[in-house]
Amino acid sequence: MRDAPFCRHLIAAIGRDSMRRSDSSADAVYLMHWKFRGPVASFFPHHCEPKSIPHIHRMTLLCVPLVAKTVEQMMADMAAAKARGADLVEIRLDHLSDFEPRRDLHLLVGDRPLPVLVTYRPKWEGGEYEGDDKQRFEALCLAMELGAEYVDVELKVADDFVRLISEKKPDNFKLIISSHNYQSTPSSEELSSLVARIQAAGADIVKIATTAVDIVDVPMIGLVMGERGLISRLLCPKFGGYLTFGTLGVGKESAPGQPTISDLLNVYNIRQIGADTKIFGIVGKPVGHSKSPVLLNAAFKSVGLDAVYVPLLVDDLVNFLNAYSSTDFAGFSCTIPHKEAAVGCCDKVDPIAKSIGAVNTIIRRPSDGKLIGYNTDYVGAISAIEDGIRGSQGVGKETVSPLAGKVFVIIGAGGAGKALAYGAKEKGAKVVIANRTYERARELANLIGGHALTLAELETFHPEDGMILANTTSIGMQPNVNETPISKLALGSYSVVFDAVYTPKATRLLREAEESGATVVSGLEMFIRQAMGQFELFTNLTAPENLMRDTAMRYT
Ligand code: NAP
């Protein structure tokens, strides 16, 4: 595992430095700005908790990067950023196609509706500018003289720029000195020394952006680029980040992994995140498609809970749980492909989840920090299918399940497949498992007392009419929406078809099943129900069902 303790050491190191600097320089601020308190310190393993923690409290600023090619578009984007709730914008001069400093900066800086951070990033630091530093520095200097609140300059050339502006720096102006690493996140020692060098170069604000190769690379300070670094951007206010970037829309990023300002404000409720906010998240790979953050954050907000729910792109579950072991990380949902591995990662597993062999919910028990595993897929899926059948037959809830005695064919033998197999068996169905890897189908069938098939055999499997089919593979999930796990011809043998895939809501499988006359049950129904179960485990409160249904319908 890589040198994950970076954040612990760096926080301690910067914490001391920031106290030293605040003695000598009153306006010293850091992109990694501190407001640590007891609960945050406990994020670190006991052996390296910072001993002395400065208590500084401030709000993380929301900054929209502007990457338009024309000044007119940038001015329009600046107005849009203000309208959407940004605190400041970053003007990326290097993205302008015909930039003329004297003409354009008077407009861009002189007529700004919001505070501006001006950046003129060269190619060698990941930007677009290819000219010499003299002209670049003159433009940045002019931006400062015209009243720009911040200018960002790269560490490699910071000495020259600091010399250039030393006599001219206005009182309310702040110089950001930045370092970007597009390949990786260096070790704790390297990062500590980098921070010291940036401070020594004369920074008012230290900016370090690195790239997460694995989610355990993400320090809770600074900005970490790429999808695996997303939480460093979302959790900035909790861990004291000075600012975080939010774009005006997809495709308007100035660096990899930036979320939109709309998602920061409306999905993650970033203005409500503070030092005491509890973190929940969905652990998966891929995880970007999941609507759980939309649903759970809306539900948390509706009951006034100080909690946020984030996507966690995790390659290795064991490494992840070892690195994120603080009580601040209060619970996780598990999705593809981690549900089965999660059973072995928990200190205690609920008996039903153990029988299923898959965990989709992990709670960190507040009393002792132990991880407890549960499965809410089973009830979510089975109740959705039962209610779907009852609805189609116009019957109410009876004691006997409509699954009893039916042939119930499950495609897939992973986490969701196991939950459905267990549930269908419990309800008295005759369970059949078909899976790409036949061996796994056989194992699951042996475990629950069912029958196993290959996917090829599934095509002609027809012991009786009116069977129930459940797809629990990711076949047909976005972006592969034209795929389906079974031919339309074979669907004729089924009276009920369920698809666990819920992005898109109407999968090809469900469309073709409906055309074949079957009752269809959407994965969205399972999704809502399993999420309600997770909410109740996370919070010990009753799930706000109507709100969760409305939110799920609106976002899928
Ligand atoms: P998982 O544990 O990784 O299992 C994946 C299953 O899909 C395995 O049986 C795998 O077969 C099969 N599979 C994957 N790609 C395949 C392909 N191209 N062709 C044939 N079979 C393939 O994942 P999971 O957690 O069970 O999730 C499976 C799906 O259910 C995902 O799409 C997930 O989004 C969805 N799901 C939805 C909900 C909901 O609330 N609606 C809840 C849970 C899961 P092998 O054994 O051969 O690898």
Residues whose N, C-alpha, C, O or C-beta is under 5 A from the ligand:
A	BS01	NAP	T335 I336 P337 K339 G412 A413 G414 G415 A416 G417 N435 R436 T437 R440 T472 T473 S474 M477 A500 V501 Y502 G523 L524 M526 F527 Q530
